Amino acid sequence: MKTKKRILSGMRPTGKMHLGNYVGALENWVKLQGQYENFHLIADYHVLTTTTDTSEILNNTLEMVCDWLAVGIDPAISPIFRQSQIKEHSELFLLFSMLITTARLERNPTLKEQVKDLNIDTIIYGHLGYPVLQSADILLYKGEVVPVGEDQAPHVEITREIARKFNNIYSEVFPISETKLTDFARLPGLDGNKMSKSMNNTILLSDSEDVIMQKVRKAITDTQKLRRNDPGRPEVCLVFTYQEKFNNGKTDEIIEGCKSGALGCVDCKKMCVQAINEHISPYTEKRNYYANNKNEVLDIIRDGEKRAQKEAVSTMNEVREAMKLG
């Protein structure tokens, strides 16, 4: 009998993972493995909501999964699988789209933020409806808990609404999923904006210490601290945000040194880089192994797809029976 609550977590396949992905999701996924029954989705259909170019999806998938495996996702207990290879996602998405209005989707604050960030003039149907596909992803595996950052919480609410409506109209098939907000949801990019490879402001999990140093050297600090002895304001400094995450045991010392002027920005950045490297370097060897053995990574994904497919088929049998579509 199932004794642990179930989680469905996923990401679009965007290639190599950066620190924002790690802090906002991966680190939390690894912690939750022992507490919950986890399923990890490669959301390759979701890529199509913002582009028609599919040429890099497979390569980006493999690069992303190399990082997942390196940081500690265990495919033996947490299946990893591609959305596109399990057709029940599409079927449930279609059925769920009959249970929600366009007006409700247009009120989605996350969509509005994405449209603004991506400078989109017109929204395609798939982009407007992608929270419904996300609902299908979660509920196909009867996800009871959804770990997300604050920006994705509105999507979980849509999932809850759809589950309630289905259950009320047909029968009690789906759980009402709980939102589990991550503790450190967002890590800004090196320019202070949202960390994104498209903005060239990321630190990758696969970056060497030298590369990290080159990147952090250019990071924005306190614009009023021009010389080493000038008093600084850590609360407005981007690098201090990284220190809080990766050098947490020394934050009091860093604050005192910055405010007094004893700690210069160059030395602070060196401390930050050392702390980041100490945090991610244990993953390097494992990641290199998988990067050089991508057929093995693909086998891991295919095995996860077989296991996920069983759950998906079982759920859709219940759905068709409840809707009298059998």
Secondary structure as GFF3:
##gff-version 3
##sequence-region A 1 326
A	DSSP	beta_strand	6	11	.	.	.	ID=ss1
A	DSSP	alpha_helix	19	21	.	.	.	ID=ss2
A	DSSP	pi_helix	22	26	.	.	.	ID=ss3
A	DSSP	alpha_helix	27	32	.	.	.	ID=ss4
A	DSSP	beta_strand	37	42	.	.	.	ID=ss5
A	DSSP	alpha_helix	44	47	.	.	.	ID=ss6
A	DSSP	alpha_helix	57	71	.	.	.	ID=ss7
A	DSSP	beta_strand	80	82	.	.	.	ID=ss8
A	DSSP	three_ten_helix	83	85	.	.	.	ID=ss9
A	DSSP	alpha_helix	88	96	.	.	.	ID=ss10
A	DSSP	three_ten_helix	97	99	.	.	.	ID=ss11
A	DSSP	alpha_helix	102	106	.	.	.	ID=ss12
A	DSSP	alpha_helix	109	118	.	.	.	ID=ss13
A	DSSP	alpha_helix	125	128	.	.	.	ID=ss14
A	DSSP	alpha_helix	130	140	.	.	.	ID=ss15
A	DSSP	beta_strand	145	148	.	.	.	ID=ss16
A	DSSP	three_ten_helix	150	152	.	.	.	ID=ss17
A	DSSP	alpha_helix	153	169	.	.	.	ID=ss18
A	DSSP	beta_strand	178	181	.	.	.	ID=ss19
A	DSSP	three_ten_helix	197	199	.	.	.	ID=ss20
A	DSSP	alpha_helix	209	217	.	.	.	ID=ss21
A	DSSP	three_ten_helix	234	236	.	.	.	ID=ss22
A	DSSP	alpha_helix	238	246	.	.	.	ID=ss23
A	DSSP	three_ten_helix	248	250	.	.	.	ID=ss24
A	DSSP	alpha_helix	251	260	.	.	.	ID=ss25
A	DSSP	alpha_helix	265	280	.	.	.	ID=ss26
A	DSSP	three_ten_helix	281	283	.	.	.	ID=ss27
A	DSSP	alpha_helix	284	291	.	.	.	ID=ss28
A	DSSP	alpha_helix	294	322	.	.	.	ID=ss29
###
